[in-house]
Amino acid sequence: MSGTASTYQAPAYQPPTKVGRIADFVDQRTGTSALVREFGRKVFPDHWSFMFGEVALYSFVILLLSGTFLTFFFDPSMAETHYDGAYVPLRGMEMSVAYQSSLHISFEVRGGLFMRQVHHWAALLFVAAMSVHMLRVFFTGAFRKPREMNWVIGGVLLILGMAAGFTGYSLPDDLLSGNGLRIIDGVIKSIPVIGTWISFFLFGGEFPGNAIIGRLYVLHILLVPAMILMLVALHLVFVVVHKHTQYPGPGRNDGNVVGYPLGPVYAAKAGGFFFIVFGVVALMAAFFTINPIWNYGPYDPSPVSAGTQPDWYIGWVDGALRLMPGVLGAVDGYRQHFEFVIGQQTLTLNVLLPALVPAGIVFTVLFTYPWIERWITKDDREHHVLDRPRNAPTRTAIGMAGFTFYCVMWAAASSDLIATHFHVALNDVTYWLRALFFVGPIIAFVVTKRIALALQRKDREIALHGRETGRIVRLPHGEFIEVHAPVDEYKRYRLVGFESPRPLPAQPNAKGVVNRTERRRAKLSKWFFEDRVAPVTPAELEAAHAHGHHEAVEAREEVKPLGR
C-alpha cells in the first residue's frame, strides 16, 4: 500500500473588510500591488514652484470633463441655416450650423454657457501653467542630464496645447475665429510652391470652403488630446524613473530626494489642490465673460472687426505679423516691397518671415538648449539638485531675453487697443514696438545678468558678515557701526552651496589639434562664465565667523547702543 505525503498549506489571507476583499480580488488578477506600492513610496519635494506642473495637469482634466459635456451638444457642420433660437438680435440671420449650435449651447442648454466658459478658461490656464512650468525648469537648470528628453516632451506638449487651443477657438465659426483662420490661410499660402496646395486640401477648396470646421473638430476632440494624454503619461513615467529634482539645502544632494511620500500625505494634498484649481476656474467662468460669440456674429469674409485679439498663446504670432512692414523703403521714387516673383511663384516675405521665423527661433532654441549648454560646459554629470536662478546669471539672462522677445510680440497683437486706450498714434505704437523687438531682448539680457550678479554679491556678504539688523551701536573709540546678525545654518547653506564654473579654455583633440569648433566653444564658455562671483570658500567662512565672534564678545562687554 503506497501513499503520498501531504503538506500543510496555510489558508490564504482574507481581508476583514469588503473594500479590502475587492482590492485583494483585483490584485490577484492584475498584480498591480507592487506597482502601487512602488509609486506610493515616491518622494515629492515640498516647494510651491512644483505646483505649476500640477496646475497644468489638473487644467487638462477639467478640459476633458467640460469638453465631454460640450461634445454632446455641438454640431461641427458648415451647412447654411437660418437662426431661430433664443438670442433675439440674431434671429433670421444666415449662419452655419456650427455657429447655431454654439449659440444653442450658450443660451438654451442648461449650464451650457457656464461649461463653455469653464472650458475656455481652463484652456488658457492649461497653456499658462505649462509655460510657467517650463520657465521654472529652465531657470533652475532642471533640464540637465538625465532630463533632456523630458524637456523636449514638455516643449512638444506646449505646442500641442497651443494647437488644441487654436482648433477649439476656431470651432464656433464666429467672425473673430473666422478672421483667425483667414490669417492662418494667408500664412499657409505664403509658403513657396506647396502653400496653395496645402490650403486647398486643408479647407476643402478655396477659403473658407465647407470642410474646415469638421476637420478642426476631429483634431480638437480626438487626435490632439490623444497625443497630449500619451505624452503626459510618458512625462510622468520619466518623472518617476529620474526621481524629482530638489532645491539645494542641508542633507540634499544628487543621490537622494528629500520630501513627502505620495501616500498618504502628498495624495491628500494633491487631491485638495485639484479641487482648489477646479473651484478657481469655476469662479472665473461664473463671473467673467470670455469669448462672447453672440457679439461678433457669424463669420463673413467681407468684414474685419477691429479691437479684437486672439487668445494670448497665439497672439504673439499675430503681433509679429503686425510688426512686419509692408514695404522696405523707397528707392528712386519706387517702393521696395517684400514680394518677389520667381518664375511663376510669388514669394511673400512680409507674411512668411514674421509668421515662421520668430516661432522657429523660439522653438529651435527651446528644444536644443540642453545640448547647447552641455556642449559649452562639457558637463556630462547627472544633476538632481537645482540651481538658484541668480547663481546661473547667463542662463537666467538668456531666459529673460527670450521672455521679453515673446512679450513684445504679444503686446503688438494689441497695438490698436494700446493706441485707442492711451490716445496715441497707431504708427507711433508700431514703431516703438518694432524697436523693442530688436532692442528689448538685449536690454533684458544685460539688466537681468547685472541683477543676478548683484544678488550673488549680496548673498556673499550675508554669508560672511550676517544680515543687517538696522541697529546702530557706538564703539568705545566713538565709531558707529551697524550690528549684523548671523544667519542660521540652513540659509547659510543656500547662500554658499552652489557651483560657479570658470570659463573652460579650448581643449586639443586626440591629435593635439584645437579645431575651429573647439575654439568657438571656448569663446562661448568665456562669454557664459567670465562674469562670475566666486562662492564663499570654507576658509573664508571660518575666518569671517571667527572675526564675527570676537566682535560679538566685545559688543556684549563694552559696546553701548546708541541713545542709552
C-alpha positions as CSV (number, residue, x, y, z in Angstrom):
1,M,0.0,0.0,0.0
2,S,1.5,3.3,-1.0
3,G,0.6,6.9,-0.4
4,T,1.8,10.4,-0.9
5,A,2.9,12.7,1.9
6,S,0.6,15.6,2.5
7,T,1.9,19.1,3.2
8,Y,0.1,21.7,5.3
9,Q,-0.9,24.9,3.4
10,A,-1.9,27.9,5.5
11,P,-5.2,29.4,4.4
12,A,-5.0,32.4,2.1
13,Y,-5.2,35.8,3.7
14,Q,-8.8,37.1,3.8
15,P,-9.2,40.9,4.2
16,P,-11.6,41.7,7.0
17,T,-13.4,44.5,5.1
18,K,-15.5,44.5,1.9
19,V,-13.3,47.1,0.3
20,G,-10.2,45.1,1.2
21,R,-11.7,41.9,-0.3
22,I,-12.4,43.8,-3.6
23,A,-8.9,45.2,-3.7
24,D,-7.4,41.7,-3.0
25,F,-9.6,40.2,-5.8
26,V,-8.3,42.8,-8.3
27,D,-4.7,42.5,-7.2
28,Q,-4.7,38.7,-7.5
29,R,-5.8,39.0,-11.1
30,T,-3.8,42.1,-12.2
31,G,-0.7,42.1,-9.9
32,T,-0.8,45.8,-9.5
33,S,0.0,45.9,-5.8
34,A,3.8,46.0,-6.4
35,L,3.4,49.0,-8.8
36,V,1.1,50.8,-6.4
37,R,3.5,50.1,-3.5
38,E,6.5,51.4,-5.5
39,F,4.6,54.5,-6.8
40,G,3.2,55.2,-3.3
41,R,6.7,55.4,-1.9
42,K,7.8,58.1,-4.4
43,V,9.0,61.2,-2.6
44,F,7.9,64.7,-3.7
45,P,9.9,67.7,-2.6
46,D,7.6,70.2,-0.8
47,H,8.2,73.5,-2.7
48,W,5.5,75.8,-4.1
49,S,7.1,76.2,-7.5
50,F,6.5,72.5,-8.3
51,M,2.7,73.1,-8.2
52,F,2.7,74.7,-11.7
53,G,3.0,71.3,-13.3
54,E,0.1,70.1,-11.2
55,V,-2.0,73.1,-12.3
56,A,-1.3,72.2,-15.9
57,L,-2.3,68.6,-15.3
58,Y,-5.5,69.5,-13.4
59,S,-6.5,72.1,-16.0
60,F,-6.2,69.4,-18.6
61,V,-8.5,67.1,-16.6
62,I,-11.0,70.0,-16.4
63,L,-10.7,70.4,-20.1
64,L,-11.5,66.7,-20.7
65,L,-14.6,66.9,-18.4
66,S,-16.0,70.1,-19.7
67,G,-15.2,69.2,-23.3
68,T,-17.1,65.9,-23.0
69,F,-20.1,67.9,-21.9
70,L,-19.9,70.3,-24.8
71,T,-19.4,67.4,-27.3
72,F,-23.0,66.2,-26.7
73,F,-24.5,69.5,-28.0
74,F,-22.0,70.8,-30.6
75,D,-22.6,70.1,-34.3
76,P,-19.4,70.8,-36.4
77,S,-21.3,71.4,-39.7
78,M,-20.7,74.3,-42.0
79,A,-24.1,73.8,-43.7
80,E,-26.0,77.0,-44.0
81,T,-29.1,77.6,-41.9
82,H,-31.2,80.5,-40.5
83,Y,-31.1,81.1,-36.8
84,D,-34.4,80.8,-34.9
85,G,-33.1,80.5,-31.3
86,A,-33.4,82.3,-28.0
87,Y,-31.0,85.1,-28.8
88,V,-33.3,87.7,-30.4
89,P,-30.8,90.0,-32.1
90,L,-29.6,87.2,-34.4
91,R,-33.0,85.7,-35.3
92,G,-33.4,85.2,-39.0
93,M,-29.7,85.7,-39.8
94,E,-28.0,83.2,-42.1
95,M,-25.2,81.3,-40.4
96,S,-23.5,77.9,-40.2
97,V,-24.9,75.0,-38.2
98,A,-21.7,75.1,-36.1
99,Y,-22.4,78.7,-35.0
100,Q,-26.0,78.0,-34.4
101,S,-25.2,75.1,-32.1
102,S,-22.7,77.3,-30.3
103,L,-25.5,79.8,-29.6
104,H,-27.8,77.0,-28.6
105,I,-25.2,75.8,-26.0
106,S,-24.8,79.3,-24.7
107,F,-28.5,80.3,-24.4
108,E,-30.6,77.2,-24.4
109,V,-28.7,74.3,-22.8
110,R,-28.9,74.3,-19.0
111,G,-25.4,75.2,-17.8
112,G,-24.2,75.4,-21.3
113,L,-22.6,78.9,-21.2
114,F,-21.0,78.1,-17.8
115,M,-19.4,75.0,-19.3
116,R,-18.3,76.8,-22.4
117,Q,-16.5,79.4,-20.2
118,V,-15.1,76.7,-17.9
119,H,-13.6,75.1,-21.0
120,H,-12.2,78.3,-22.3
121,W,-10.7,79.5,-19.0
122,A,-9.2,76.1,-18.4
123,A,-7.6,76.1,-21.8
124,L,-6.0,79.5,-21.1
125,L,-4.8,78.2,-17.7
126,F,-3.5,75.0,-19.2
127,V,-1.2,76.7,-21.6
128,A,-0.2,79.3,-19.0
129,A,0.7,76.7,-16.4
130,M,2.7,74.8,-18.9
131,S,4.6,77.9,-19.9
132,V,5.4,78.9,-16.3
133,H,6.4,75.3,-15.5
134,M,8.8,75.3,-18.5
135,L,10.2,78.7,-17.3
136,R,10.7,77.2,-13.8
137,V,12.5,74.2,-15.3
138,F,14.7,76.4,-17.5
139,F,15.7,79.0,-14.8
140,T,16.6,76.3,-12.3
141,G,18.5,74.0,-14.7
142,A,16.1,71.1,-14.2
143,F,16.5,70.3,-18.0
144,R,20.1,68.9,-17.5
145,K,21.1,65.3,-17.7
146,P,19.2,62.9,-17.3
147,R,16.1,65.0,-18.1
148,E,16.8,66.3,-21.6
149,M,14.2,64.2,-23.2
150,N,11.6,65.2,-20.7
151,W,12.4,68.8,-21.5
152,V,11.7,68.0,-25.2
153,I,8.5,66.3,-24.2
154,G,7.5,69.4,-22.3
155,G,8.2,71.5,-25.4
156,V,6.1,69.3,-27.6
157,L,3.3,69.4,-25.0
158,L,3.4,73.2,-25.1
159,I,3.0,73.2,-28.9
160,L,0.1,70.6,-28.7
161,G,-1.6,72.8,-26.0
162,M,-1.4,75.8,-28.3
163,A,-2.7,73.6,-31.2
164,A,-5.6,72.3,-29.0
165,G,-6.5,75.9,-28.0
166,F,-6.4,77.2,-31.6
167,T,-8.5,74.3,-33.0
168,G,-11.1,74.8,-30.3
169,Y,-11.1,78.5,-30.6
170,S,-12.0,78.2,-34.3
171,L,-14.9,75.8,-33.9
172,P,-17.8,78.3,-33.2
173,D,-17.4,79.7,-36.7
174,D,-18.0,83.3,-35.5
175,L,-16.4,86.4,-37.0
176,L,-13.5,86.5,-34.7
177,S,-12.4,82.9,-35.1
178,G,-13.1,83.1,-38.9
179,N,-10.6,86.0,-39.2
180,G,-8.1,84.0,-37.3
181,L,-8.5,81.2,-39.8
182,R,-8.1,83.7,-42.6
183,I,-4.7,84.7,-41.1
184,I,-3.6,81.1,-40.9
185,D,-4.8,80.6,-44.5
186,G,-2.6,83.6,-45.6
187,V,0.4,82.2,-43.7
188,I,-0.1,78.8,-45.4
189,K,-0.4,80.3,-48.8
190,S,2.8,82.3,-48.3
191,I,4.8,79.0,-48.2
192,P,6.6,78.7,-51.5
193,V,5.4,76.1,-54.0
194,I,3.3,73.9,-51.7
195,G,1.4,76.6,-49.7
196,T,-1.5,76.9,-52.1
197,W,-1.9,73.1,-52.3
198,I,-1.9,72.7,-48.5
199,S,-4.6,75.4,-48.2
200,F,-6.7,73.8,-50.9
201,F,-6.6,70.4,-49.2
202,L,-7.0,71.7,-45.7
203,F,-10.0,73.9,-46.4
204,G,-11.5,71.6,-49.0
205,G,-11.3,74.2,-51.7
206,E,-11.0,77.9,-51.8
207,F,-11.1,79.6,-48.4
208,P,-13.3,79.2,-46.3
209,G,-14.6,76.1,-48.0
210,N,-17.1,73.8,-46.3
211,A,-15.0,71.3,-44.5
212,I,-12.6,73.1,-42.2
213,I,-14.8,73.1,-39.1
214,G,-15.4,69.4,-39.2
215,R,-11.6,68.7,-39.7
216,L,-10.7,71.0,-36.8
217,Y,-13.3,69.3,-34.7
218,V,-11.6,65.9,-35.3
219,L,-8.2,67.4,-34.4
220,H,-9.6,69.1,-31.3
221,I,-11.5,66.2,-29.7
222,L,-9.6,63.2,-30.9
223,L,-6.0,63.5,-32.3
224,V,-4.6,66.4,-30.3
225,P,-6.0,65.2,-26.9
226,A,-4.8,61.7,-27.6
227,M,-1.3,62.9,-28.3
228,I,-1.4,65.1,-25.1
229,L,-2.5,62.2,-23.0
230,M,0.2,59.9,-24.4
231,L,2.9,62.5,-23.8
232,V,1.6,63.4,-20.3
233,A,1.8,59.7,-19.4
234,L,5.3,59.4,-20.8
235,H,6.3,62.7,-19.0
236,L,5.1,61.2,-15.6
237,V,6.9,57.9,-16.3
238,F,10.2,59.8,-16.8
239,V,9.5,61.8,-13.6
240,V,9.2,58.6,-11.7
241,V,12.2,57.0,-13.3
242,H,14.5,60.0,-12.9
243,K,13.1,61.0,-9.5
244,H,12.2,64.6,-8.6
245,T,14.6,67.4,-8.7
246,Q,15.0,69.5,-5.5
247,Y,16.3,72.8,-4.4
248,P,19.6,73.0,-2.5
249,G,19.7,72.7,1.2
250,P,21.4,70.8,4.1
251,G,21.2,67.0,3.5
252,R,20.2,67.3,-0.1
253,N,22.4,66.1,-2.9
254,D,22.3,64.4,-6.3
255,G,21.9,61.0,-4.6
256,N,18.7,61.5,-2.6
257,V,15.3,63.2,-2.6
258,V,14.0,64.9,0.5
259,G,10.3,65.4,0.8
260,Y,7.0,63.7,1.4
261,P,5.9,60.3,0.0
262,L,3.0,60.1,-2.4
263,G,0.8,58.3,0.1
264,P,-0.9,59.4,2.2
265,V,0.5,62.9,2.6
266,Y,1.1,64.1,-0.9
267,A,-2.0,62.3,-2.3
268,A,-4.3,64.1,0.1
269,K,-2.6,67.5,-0.7
270,A,-2.8,66.9,-4.4
271,G,-6.4,65.9,-4.3
272,G,-7.3,69.0,-2.3
273,F,-5.3,71.2,-4.7
274,F,-7.2,69.7,-7.7
275,F,-10.5,70.9,-6.2
276,I,-9.0,74.4,-5.5
277,V,-8.0,74.7,-9.1
278,F,-11.4,73.5,-10.3
279,G,-13.1,76.0,-7.9
280,V,-11.0,78.9,-9.2
281,V,-11.7,78.0,-12.8
282,A,-15.4,77.7,-12.0
283,L,-15.4,81.1,-10.2
284,M,-13.8,82.7,-13.3
285,A,-16.3,81.1,-15.6
286,A,-19.2,82.2,-13.5
287,F,-18.2,85.9,-13.0
288,F,-16.0,86.8,-16.1
289,T,-17.3,86.6,-19.6
290,I,-14.9,85.2,-22.2
291,N,-15.4,84.9,-26.0
292,P,-18.9,86.3,-26.3
293,I,-19.5,84.9,-29.8
294,W,-23.0,86.5,-30.0
295,N,-21.4,89.9,-30.1
296,Y,-19.3,89.0,-33.2
297,G,-21.9,87.4,-35.3
298,P,-21.4,84.6,-37.8
299,Y,-18.3,84.5,-40.0
300,D,-18.4,86.6,-43.2
301,P,-15.2,87.0,-45.2
302,S,-16.1,90.6,-46.1
303,P,-16.0,92.5,-42.7
304,V,-13.0,92.6,-40.4
305,S,-13.6,93.7,-36.8
306,A,-11.1,96.0,-35.0
307,G,-10.2,95.8,-31.4
308,T,-10.2,92.0,-31.2
309,Q,-7.3,89.8,-30.4
310,P,-6.7,86.0,-30.3
311,D,-6.0,84.2,-27.1
312,W,-2.7,85.2,-25.6
313,Y,-0.8,82.0,-26.6
314,I,-1.5,82.6,-30.3
315,G,-1.4,86.4,-30.0
316,W,2.4,86.6,-30.4
317,V,2.2,85.3,-33.9
318,D,-0.5,87.9,-34.8
319,G,1.7,90.5,-33.2
320,A,4.7,89.5,-35.3
321,L,2.6,89.9,-38.4
322,R,1.5,93.4,-37.3
323,L,5.1,94.5,-36.7
324,M,6.3,93.4,-40.1
325,P,6.4,96.4,-42.5
326,G,4.7,96.1,-45.9
327,V,7.5,98.0,-47.7
328,L,11.2,98.3,-47.1
329,G,11.5,101.8,-48.3
330,A,11.6,104.0,-51.4
331,V,14.5,104.0,-54.0
332,D,14.3,106.5,-56.9
333,G,10.6,107.1,-56.1
334,Y,9.7,103.4,-56.2
335,R,8.7,101.5,-53.1
336,Q,10.6,98.3,-52.4
337,H,8.1,95.6,-51.5
338,F,8.7,92.3,-49.7
339,E,7.1,90.4,-52.5
340,F,9.2,88.8,-55.2
341,V,8.1,86.8,-58.3
342,I,10.4,83.9,-59.0
343,G,9.3,82.1,-62.1
344,Q,5.6,81.6,-61.7
345,Q,5.8,81.7,-57.9
346,T,5.2,84.7,-55.7
347,L,7.4,84.9,-52.6
348,T,5.5,86.9,-50.0
349,L,8.2,87.6,-47.3
350,N,6.1,90.1,-45.4
351,V,3.8,87.3,-44.3
352,L,6.2,84.3,-44.4
353,L,9.0,85.8,-42.3
354,P,7.0,87.1,-39.3
355,A,4.8,84.0,-39.2
356,L,7.6,81.4,-39.3
357,V,10.9,82.9,-38.3
358,P,10.2,84.2,-34.7
359,A,8.4,80.9,-33.8
360,G,11.2,79.0,-35.5
361,I,13.8,80.8,-33.4
362,V,11.9,80.3,-30.1
363,F,11.2,76.6,-30.5
364,T,14.6,75.8,-32.0
365,V,16.4,77.3,-29.1
366,L,13.9,75.7,-26.7
367,F,14.5,72.2,-28.0
368,T,18.2,72.4,-28.4
369,Y,19.3,74.4,-25.4
370,P,20.1,71.5,-23.0
371,W,22.6,70.2,-25.6
372,I,23.9,73.7,-26.3
373,E,24.7,74.3,-22.6
374,R,26.1,70.8,-22.1
375,W,28.4,71.4,-25.1
376,I,29.6,74.8,-23.8
377,T,30.2,73.5,-20.3
378,K,31.4,70.0,-21.2
379,D,29.3,68.9,-18.1
380,D,28.0,65.4,-18.6
381,R,27.2,64.7,-14.9
382,E,23.7,63.9,-13.6
383,H,22.1,66.9,-11.9
384,H,19.3,66.4,-9.4
385,V,19.8,69.5,-7.3
386,L,18.5,72.7,-8.8
387,D,20.3,76.0,-9.4
388,R,19.0,79.2,-7.9
389,P,18.5,81.4,-10.9
390,R,20.8,84.1,-9.6
391,N,23.6,81.5,-9.4
392,A,23.4,80.9,-13.2
393,P,23.3,84.5,-14.3
394,T,23.9,84.0,-18.1
395,R,21.3,81.2,-18.4
396,T,18.8,83.4,-16.4
397,A,19.6,86.4,-18.7
398,I,19.0,84.2,-21.8
399,G,15.6,83.2,-20.4
400,M,14.6,86.7,-19.7
401,A,15.7,87.8,-23.2
402,G,13.5,85.2,-24.8
403,F,10.6,86.1,-22.5
404,T,10.9,89.7,-23.5
405,F,11.1,88.7,-27.2
406,Y,7.8,86.9,-26.7
407,C,6.2,89.7,-24.7
408,V,6.9,92.4,-27.3
409,M,5.2,90.3,-30.0
410,W,2.3,89.6,-27.6
411,A,1.9,93.4,-26.9
412,A,2.0,94.0,-30.7
413,A,-1.2,91.9,-31.1
414,S,-3.0,94.6,-29.1
415,S,-1.3,97.6,-30.8
416,D,-4.7,99.0,-31.9
417,L,-6.1,98.8,-28.3
418,I,-2.9,100.4,-26.9
419,A,-3.4,103.3,-29.4
420,T,-7.1,103.9,-28.6
421,H,-6.9,103.5,-24.9
422,F,-3.8,105.7,-24.4
423,H,-4.8,108.2,-27.2
424,V,-1.6,107.8,-29.2
425,A,-1.0,107.3,-32.8
426,L,-1.1,103.7,-34.0
427,N,2.0,104.3,-36.2
428,D,4.0,105.5,-33.1
429,V,3.0,102.4,-31.2
430,T,4.1,100.2,-34.1
431,Y,7.5,102.0,-34.4
432,W,8.2,101.7,-30.7
433,L,7.3,98.0,-30.7
434,R,9.5,97.4,-33.8
435,A,12.4,99.0,-31.9
436,L,11.7,96.9,-28.8
437,F,11.5,93.8,-30.9
438,F,15.3,94.1,-31.6
439,V,16.5,96.1,-28.6
440,G,14.2,94.8,-25.8
441,P,15.8,91.3,-25.5
442,I,19.3,92.8,-25.4
443,I,18.3,95.2,-22.6
444,A,16.6,92.4,-20.7
445,F,19.7,90.2,-21.0
446,V,22.1,92.9,-19.7
447,V,19.8,94.1,-16.9
448,T,19.0,90.5,-15.7
449,K,22.6,89.5,-15.7
450,R,23.6,92.6,-13.7
451,I,20.8,91.9,-11.2
452,A,21.8,88.3,-10.8
453,L,25.4,89.1,-10.2
454,A,24.4,91.8,-7.7
455,L,22.3,89.3,-5.8
456,Q,25.2,86.9,-5.7
457,R,27.4,89.6,-4.2
458,K,24.7,90.3,-1.6
459,D,24.5,86.6,-0.7
460,R,28.3,86.5,-0.3
461,E,28.2,89.5,2.1
462,I,25.3,88.0,4.1
463,A,27.1,84.6,4.3
464,L,30.3,86.2,5.6
465,H,29.0,89.0,7.8
466,G,25.4,88.2,8.6
467,R,22.2,90.1,7.8
468,E,21.7,93.7,8.6
469,T,19.6,94.4,11.7
470,G,19.2,98.1,11.4
471,R,20.6,98.5,15.0
472,I,23.3,101.1,15.3
473,V,25.8,100.9,18.1
474,R,28.8,103.1,19.2
475,L,32.2,101.5,19.8
476,P,34.4,102.7,22.7
477,H,36.5,104.9,20.4
478,G,33.5,106.7,19.1
479,E,32.9,104.8,15.8
480,F,29.3,104.0,14.8
481,I,28.6,100.6,13.3
482,E,25.6,98.6,12.4
483,V,25.2,95.2,14.2
484,H,24.9,92.2,11.8
485,A,23.0,89.1,13.0
486,P,24.4,85.7,11.8
487,V,22.1,83.7,9.6
488,D,21.1,80.2,10.5
489,E,22.9,77.2,9.0
490,Y,20.1,76.3,6.6
491,K,20.1,79.7,5.0
492,R,23.9,79.9,5.0
493,Y,24.0,76.6,3.1
494,R,21.7,78.1,0.4
495,L,24.0,81.1,0.1
496,V,27.3,79.2,-0.2
497,G,26.3,75.7,-1.5
498,F,26.5,76.2,-5.3
499,E,28.9,75.7,-8.2
500,S,30.3,78.7,-10.1
501,P,32.2,77.2,-13.1
502,R,35.1,79.1,-14.6
503,P,35.5,79.6,-18.4
504,L,36.8,76.4,-19.9
505,P,39.7,77.1,-22.4
506,A,39.9,75.3,-25.7
507,Q,41.0,71.7,-25.4
508,P,43.0,69.9,-28.0
509,N,41.6,66.7,-29.6
510,A,43.3,63.3,-29.7
511,K,45.7,64.5,-32.3
512,G,46.7,67.5,-30.2
513,V,44.9,70.0,-32.5
514,V,42.5,72.7,-31.4
515,N,39.9,72.8,-34.1
516,R,37.6,75.6,-35.1
517,T,34.6,74.1,-33.3
518,E,36.5,73.9,-30.1
519,R,37.7,77.5,-30.3
520,R,34.1,78.6,-30.9
521,R,33.1,76.6,-27.8
522,A,35.8,78.2,-25.7
523,K,34.6,81.7,-26.8
524,L,31.1,80.8,-25.8
525,S,32.3,79.4,-22.5
526,K,34.2,82.7,-21.8
527,W,31.0,84.7,-22.6
528,F,29.0,82.3,-20.4
529,F,31.1,82.3,-17.3
530,E,33.5,85.2,-17.5
531,D,31.3,87.4,-15.3
532,R,31.1,85.4,-12.1
533,V,31.0,85.9,-8.3
534,A,33.1,83.2,-6.6
535,P,31.2,81.4,-3.9
536,V,32.4,81.7,-0.3
537,T,35.1,79.1,0.5
538,P,35.2,77.2,3.8
539,A,38.4,79.1,4.8
540,E,36.7,82.5,4.2
541,L,33.7,81.4,6.1
542,E,35.7,80.2,9.1
543,A,37.8,83.4,9.1
544,A,34.7,85.6,8.9
545,H,32.9,83.7,11.7
546,A,36.0,83.9,14.0
547,H,36.2,87.6,13.4
548,G,32.4,88.0,14.0
549,H,32.6,86.0,17.2
550,H,35.4,88.3,18.5
551,E,33.4,91.4,17.7
552,A,30.3,89.9,19.3
553,V,32.2,89.3,22.5
554,E,33.4,92.9,22.5
555,A,30.0,94.3,21.8
556,R,28.5,92.4,24.7
557,E,31.1,93.6,27.1
558,E,31.8,97.2,26.1
559,V,29.6,98.5,23.3
560,K,26.6,100.6,24.3
561,P,23.6,101.0,22.0
562,L,23.1,104.5,20.6
563,G,20.8,106.6,22.7
564,R,21.5,104.8,26.0
